Amino acid sequence: MAASVVSTKGQIVIPARIRAELGVQAGSRVEFVKTEEGWLIKPATLPVTALKGILKKPRKPVSVEDMNLAIRRRARR
């Protein structure tokens, strides 16, 4: 069993052995999930395939020039 102490800022250090097992490193995001048995900490990673279907297909193709124009317009705001 591994343990950690909560700092005055509410931060904890995940022991190196657990970080290695979870595959997390500096800058990684983790999720805290409530279960019937308590709280679970897990890496907040999703495969890129999980994004499929989030956006609807455009009715007509959009050119790169149109995309760049839209980006420039948004940047002005």
N, C-alpha and C positions, 0 to 999 in steps of 0.2 A: 504494500500500500504506500502511495506517495501522498505527501501533504504539502500545503503551501500556506503562507500567511498573507492576509489582506492588508495592504498598506493604507495609510491615512487618506490616500487619494482613491481608494477602492480598487487598486491594481493588485494582481497576483502574478507570481512567476510560475509558469508551468515547468515542472522538472524536465531536464534534458531528455531523460529516457522516454517520458510520455510524449514530448514534442516529436521525438524521432519516430515513435510508433504511429502518431497521428499524421506525420508528414507535414507538420507546420513549422514555419520559420519566421524570422522577423518580417513583419508586414502582412503575414497571413491573417485571414479572418476566421473566426470561430463562431459557432452558434451554441447557444444554451437552450436545450430542449427539455421541457418539463415532462416527466414520465410518471407513471404510478409509483415507481420506486424512489423518485427524487429527481435530481437534475442531471442531465447528460451534456457533456461538452464534446463537440465534434467539429471537424473542419467544415467551413462554409464554402465548399467547392462544388460546382456543378459542371458536368461536361457541356461543351458547347452545343451538343445536340439537344440539350434541354431547352434551348432558346427557340428551337424550330416551332413554327406555328404561332408565335407570340404576336407577330405583325401580320396584317392582311396583305396579300399581294396587291400592288398598285393596278388600277384599271388599265393604264397604259404605261409602256416603258418610260423611264426617266433617264435623260442623258446625263453624262458627267457634267456638262456645262450647266444644265439646269440645277443639279445638286450643288455645284459650286456657287451659283447665283443665290440659291436659298441660304446657304451658309453665310455668305457675305451680308445678306439682308438681316439675318438674325444677329450677326456680330455687331451691326450698327446700333441695335436697340440697347 
